[in-house]
Amino acid sequence: MEEKECIECGTKIFGRNDKKFCSDQCRNSYNNRLNSDSNNYIRKVNNTLRKNRRILEKLTPNGKSKAPKAKLLEHGFDFNFHTNTYITKAGATYYFCYEYGYLELENDWLALVKRDE
């Protein structure tokens, strides 16, 4: 029988022939290290989207409201991140962060909405 070593820590492995790791901890460490670059980017994007959603939720307590663009920026809103867009028949574009969205109006004002599910 061939002796195998854990591909994460190098200790001897006992058990099945196709086993690659000595423990769940080594398997998790290996996979976390392998995926850390993409995970960091994804984590940053998701955190920004959640922050945008919280800001929209706070400023839209009744499902609809208006706010100046500067107010959202003041709270740290990042207009480069949204989950989807909706274009009305009239051609107006709503930008959504999950169920909360905004429509750009004149003079840097925004119409804030909550989409009913």
VENZI-V146901 format. One record per pair of residues at least 4 apart in sequence whose C-alpha atoms are under 6 Angstrom apart, sorted by the first residue. I is the first residue (numbers start at 1). J is the second residue. D is the distance in Angstrom with one decimal. If there is no record, write none. Layout:
# VENZI-V146901
I/J/D
I/J/D
This chain:
# VENZI-V146901
4/12/5.9
4/13/5.5
5/10/5.1
5/11/5.3
5/12/4.5
5/13/5.4
6/10/4.6
6/11/5.4
6/20/5.6
6/21/4.5
6/22/5.5
8/26/5.8
8/30/5.8
13/22/5.4
21/27/5.8
26/30/6.0
28/32/5.9
32/36/5.7
35/39/6.0
36/40/6.0
39/43/5.8
52/77/5.4
53/97/5.4
56/60/6.0
60/64/5.7
60/65/5.7
63/113/5.5
63/114/4.8
64/112/5.5
64/113/4.6
65/111/6.0
65/112/5.1
66/110/5.6
66/111/4.6
66/112/5.6
67/109/5.8
67/110/5.4
68/108/6.0
68/109/4.3
68/110/5.9
69/108/5.5
69/109/5.5
70/74/5.9
72/77/5.3
73/77/5.0
82/96/5.6
82/97/4.9
83/96/5.8
83/97/5.0
83/98/5.9
84/96/5.3
85/94/5.5
85/95/4.6
85/96/5.9
86/93/5.7
86/94/5.0
87/91/5.7
87/92/5.5
87/93/4.5
88/92/5.3
94/102/5.5
94/103/4.7
95/101/5.3
95/102/5.5
96/100/5.5
96/101/3.9
97/101/6.0
99/114/5.7
99/115/5.2
100/113/5.9
100/114/4.5
101/112/5.8
101/113/5.3
102/111/5.4
102/112/4.4
103/110/5.5
103/111/5.1
104/110/4.7
105/109/5.1
105/110/5.3
